[in-house]
Amino acid sequence: MSLIETYTLSNGMEIPKVGFGTWQSKDGEEAYQAVKTALEVGYRHIDTAAIYGNEESVGRAIKDSGIARDELFITTKLWDLGTTEDARAALDESLEKLGLDYVDLYLIHWPNPKAFRPNFAERNAAVWKAMEEGVKNNKVRAIGVSNFHPRHLKPLLEVAEIKPVVNQIMVNPSDQQEEVVAFNKAHNILTEAYSPLGTGKIFAITELADIADRYGKTVAQVVLRWSLHKGYLPLPKSVTASRIKENADIFDFDLSDEDIAFIDSLHGKAGLARNPDEVNH
C-alpha cells in the first residue's frame, strides 16, 4: 500500500485511501507550505473547505506542484448556506479560489446549521440540488456530506437523484461513531475520518506509546494505521514538514488483532464528536 492506493466509491470513482487535511491551516504561507510539502511527500488527496478560509493558498500549492490535475483528488465543502442559488454561487467561488475547473468531491459541511433549524431536511435538499447540477455541469465529480447522522441522511437519500458517496465525520479511537459508520456502510457511503488523531488529544493515552514502541512506529502512525484497518479514510492534518512525512509512513506494517481490539476500547479517552444538531453556527 501507498499514498496512491485507493478505495472505490459507489459511483465507480477511485479515491486515495489517505487524504491530507487542512482544517486550521492558516491562509497564506502556512497552508501553502503544508500542502506543497504534502504533495512532495506523495499525498495526492487534499481536503479543504470554504470555511477554512485557505482555498486560495491550497490552490496555489496545487498549481505550483506541477502535478497533473488528473493525478490529484481535491475536496472542498459547502458552508451553512440554505438555497440552491446560494449553493450554486458558493461552488463557483470555491473553484475560483482554488484555481480549478472542477473539484473531485464536494460536501455539505454540516447538516443542521442554526439558521435552518428545524427545517434541515428542506435546506439539505435545496443545496443538494445545486451540487447535483455541479456534477451534471462537470464542475464536480462526486458529492457527499460531512457530520451527517442517520437522521440527516435518511431524508436526503429519499430526494437525492445522485446519492452521496462519502460522509466525512470525526472518527478516531476515542469516538468511532459506530451507529453513523454502520449506516454509512449499509448505504455504500465511505466513511472519511477527520481529526483521526483526536486533534492531538490521542497522544495523552500512554498505552498507545507502548504499542507504538513495539512496532518501531509513532503513536500517530499506529492510530492512522488503525484507521485504515477499520476501513476509514483518514485525513491527518499538520503544518510541520517532519510530521507530514511521518503521517505518510504507515504502509509498511500491520497491527495485530489484539492491538486493534485494545485501540477499539479507548472510547471517550480523548474527547467525543460534537452533536451536529447543537453546533453554534
Sequence and secondary structure as in RCSB ss.txt:
>XXXX:A:sequence
MSLIETYTLSNGMEIPKVGFGTWQSKDGEEAYQAVKTALEVGYRHIDTAAIYGNEESVGRAIKDSGIARDELFIT
TKLWDLGTTEDARAALDESLEKLGLDYVDLYLIHWPNPKAFRPNFAERNAAVWKAMEEGVKNNKVRAIGVSNFHP
RHLKPLLEVAEIKPVVNQIMVNPSDQQEEVVAFNKAHNILTEAYSPLGTGKIFAITELADIADRYGKTVAQVVLR
WSLHKGYLPLPKSVTASRIKENADIFDFDLSDEDIAFIDSLHGKAGLARNPDEVNH
>XXXX:A:secstr
  TT EEE TTS EEESS EE TT  TTHHHHHHHHHHHHHT  EEE  GGGT HHHHHHHHHHH   GGG EEE
EEE S  SHHHHHHHHHHHHHHHT S BSEEEES S  GGGTT HHHHHHHHHHHHHHHHHTTSBS EEEES  H
HHHHHHHHH SS   EEEEE BTTB  HHHHHHHHHTT EEEEESTTGGGGGGG HHHHHHHHHHT  HHHHHHH
HHHHTT EE  B S HHHHHHHH  SS    HHHHHHHHT TTTT     TTS   
